[in-house]
Amino acid sequence: MQSVAHMKDHERASMERELVWLLEQSIPESISHITQHLSEISIIKDTPNKGSTKQSLQAGLTANKNADISGTATVSGAVVTQLSLTLPPSYSQPAQEAAVSVYLKKGDVLPLRQAQEAQSYIKSALSKAQTAHMFGSNEEAVNVVERLLRDIQKARRILTADGCQDLMPLQSDNSEVKYNWI
């Protein structure tokens, strides 16, 4: 009987050590990693040129200004009509040697309201990740991670939705705006 009780105490102590490690190290490190990537995609700073129907806007990547991420987006009214984005190998898969390019397929459009809604969920997730701290209980850690992942899932669902009839363009003029990611 004593050996069974001793084994249960040993298992309980082992589980408590693992829980402490999860709450104090593993989950905060994961959230920090997510925070870094969210901050790189969440902030776009507008700097329009005046006196032209085409406006040039630059977007800064806040977390790592030396990243080799580049791309352009052309906006007609409130619809993205052209989009290209090039990511260095470190952003796709570390073992991959070539950069990855992403393009908006010809004929596809991404309504700006849809993009803005997705960006708001990304910013919300970033805010939650940045305010996360050392967790006092597993329930607290689970709640923070669930809220963070819920926002990321919503952004992903918005950007991958097939039919977005309720996401109409914000305006219908023919002026074009060009975004440059540097």
C-alpha positions as CSV (number, residue, x, y, z in Angstrom):
1,M,0.0,0.0,0.0
2,Q,2.8,2.4,0.8
3,S,4.4,1.9,-2.6
4,V,1.1,2.7,-4.4
5,A,0.7,5.8,-2.3
6,H,4.3,6.8,-2.9
7,M,3.8,6.3,-6.7
8,K,0.7,8.5,-6.6
9,D,2.5,11.2,-4.7
10,H,5.4,11.0,-7.2
11,E,3.0,11.3,-10.1
12,R,1.2,14.2,-8.5
13,A,4.5,16.0,-7.8
14,S,5.5,15.4,-11.4
15,M,2.2,16.7,-12.8
16,E,2.5,19.8,-10.6
17,R,6.1,20.5,-11.9
18,E,4.8,20.1,-15.4
19,L,1.9,22.5,-14.8
20,V,4.3,25.1,-13.2
21,W,6.6,24.8,-16.3
22,L,3.6,25.2,-18.6
23,L,2.3,28.3,-16.8
24,E,5.6,30.0,-16.2
25,Q,7.6,29.2,-19.3
26,S,6.0,27.3,-22.1
27,I,2.8,29.2,-22.6
28,P,4.3,32.7,-22.1
29,E,7.1,31.8,-24.6
30,S,4.4,30.6,-27.1
31,I,2.4,33.8,-26.6
32,S,5.6,35.9,-27.1
33,H,6.3,34.1,-30.4
34,I,2.7,34.7,-31.5
35,T,2.9,38.4,-30.4
36,Q,6.1,38.9,-32.5
37,H,4.4,37.6,-35.7
38,L,1.1,39.4,-35.1
39,S,2.8,42.7,-34.6
40,E,4.6,42.2,-37.9
41,I,1.4,42.0,-39.8
42,S,-1.0,44.2,-37.9
43,I,0.2,47.8,-38.4
44,I,-0.2,49.8,-41.6
45,K,0.7,53.4,-41.6
46,D,-0.9,55.6,-44.2
47,T,1.2,58.4,-45.9
48,P,-0.8,59.5,-48.9
49,N,0.7,61.6,-51.7
50,K,-1.4,64.7,-52.4
51,G,-2.6,66.0,-55.8
52,S,-2.9,62.6,-57.5
53,T,-5.7,60.1,-58.1
54,K,-3.2,57.4,-57.3
55,Q,-2.0,57.6,-53.8
56,S,1.1,55.8,-52.5
57,L,0.9,54.5,-49.0
58,Q,3.7,52.8,-47.1
59,A,3.2,50.2,-44.5
60,G,5.9,49.6,-41.8
61,L,6.4,46.3,-40.2
62,T,6.7,47.2,-36.5
63,A,8.4,44.2,-35.0
64,N,11.3,43.9,-37.4
65,K,12.0,46.8,-39.7
66,N,14.9,44.9,-41.3
67,A,12.7,42.0,-42.5
68,D,12.9,41.3,-46.2
69,I,9.1,41.3,-46.5
70,S,8.0,43.4,-49.5
71,G,4.8,43.7,-51.6
72,T,2.3,46.0,-53.2
73,A,-1.5,46.2,-53.2
74,T,-3.6,48.3,-55.6
75,V,-6.9,49.5,-54.2
76,S,-9.7,50.6,-56.5
77,G,-12.4,52.3,-54.5
78,A,-12.7,50.0,-51.5
79,V,-11.6,46.8,-53.3
80,V,-8.1,45.4,-53.5
81,T,-7.6,44.7,-57.2
82,Q,-3.9,43.6,-57.2
83,L,-1.8,42.2,-54.4
84,S,1.6,40.7,-54.2
85,L,3.6,39.9,-51.1
86,T,7.1,38.3,-50.9
87,L,8.2,36.6,-47.7
88,P,11.8,35.6,-46.9
89,P,12.4,31.9,-46.3
90,S,12.5,32.4,-42.5
91,Y,8.8,33.4,-42.6
92,S,7.6,30.3,-44.5
93,Q,9.8,27.3,-43.6
94,P,13.3,27.6,-42.1
95,A,14.6,24.8,-44.3
96,Q,13.4,26.4,-47.5
97,E,16.0,28.5,-49.4
98,A,13.8,30.5,-51.7
99,A,11.5,33.4,-50.8
100,V,7.8,32.7,-51.1
101,S,5.6,35.1,-53.2
102,V,1.9,35.4,-52.6
103,Y,-0.4,37.0,-55.3
104,L,-4.1,37.9,-55.5
105,K,-5.4,35.7,-58.3
106,K,-6.6,37.5,-61.4
107,G,-10.3,38.2,-61.1
108,D,-10.4,37.7,-57.3
109,V,-11.1,40.7,-55.1
110,L,-10.7,41.2,-51.4
111,P,-13.1,43.9,-50.1
112,L,-11.4,46.4,-47.8
113,R,-14.0,46.0,-45.1
114,Q,-13.2,42.3,-45.0
115,A,-9.5,43.1,-44.8
116,Q,-10.1,45.7,-42.1
117,E,-12.3,43.4,-40.1
118,A,-9.6,40.7,-40.2
119,Q,-7.0,43.3,-39.2
120,S,-9.1,44.3,-36.2
121,Y,-9.2,40.7,-35.0
122,I,-5.4,40.5,-35.5
123,K,-4.9,43.7,-33.5
124,S,-7.2,42.3,-30.8
125,A,-5.2,39.1,-30.6
126,L,-2.0,41.1,-30.5
127,S,-3.4,43.2,-27.6
128,K,-4.4,40.1,-25.7
129,A,-1.0,38.5,-26.3
130,Q,0.9,41.7,-25.2
131,T,-1.1,41.9,-22.0
132,A,-0.6,38.3,-21.1
133,H,1.6,37.7,-18.0
134,M,2.7,35.0,-15.8
135,F,-0.3,32.8,-15.0
136,G,-1.4,31.9,-11.5
137,S,-3.6,29.0,-12.6
138,N,-4.2,26.7,-15.5
139,E,-7.7,28.1,-15.9
140,E,-6.3,31.6,-16.4
141,A,-3.8,30.3,-19.0
142,V,-6.5,28.4,-20.8
143,N,-8.8,31.4,-20.9
144,V,-6.1,33.7,-22.3
145,V,-5.0,31.2,-24.9
146,E,-8.6,30.5,-26.0
147,R,-9.4,34.2,-26.4
148,L,-6.2,34.7,-28.3
149,L,-6.8,31.8,-30.6
150,R,-10.5,32.7,-31.1
151,D,-9.4,36.1,-32.5
152,I,-6.8,34.5,-34.8
153,Q,-9.4,32.0,-36.0
154,K,-11.9,34.7,-36.7
155,A,-9.3,36.7,-38.8
156,R,-8.5,33.5,-40.7
157,R,-12.1,32.6,-41.3
158,I,-12.8,36.1,-42.7
159,L,-9.9,36.0,-45.1
160,T,-10.7,32.5,-46.3
161,A,-14.5,32.9,-46.7
162,D,-15.9,32.0,-50.1
163,G,-18.9,34.3,-50.2
164,C,-18.9,37.5,-48.4
165,Q,-22.1,39.2,-49.6
166,D,-22.4,41.3,-46.5
167,L,-18.9,42.7,-47.0
168,M,-19.6,45.3,-49.6
169,P,-17.1,47.9,-50.7
170,L,-16.9,51.0,-48.5
171,Q,-17.1,53.3,-51.6
172,S,-17.5,52.8,-55.3
173,D,-15.3,55.5,-56.9
174,N,-12.6,54.5,-59.4
175,S,-9.7,56.2,-57.7
176,E,-6.8,53.8,-57.0
177,V,-4.6,53.7,-53.9
178,K,-1.4,51.8,-53.9
179,Y,0.1,50.3,-50.8
180,N,3.8,49.4,-50.6
181,W,5.1,47.2,-47.9
182,I,8.8,47.9,-47.2
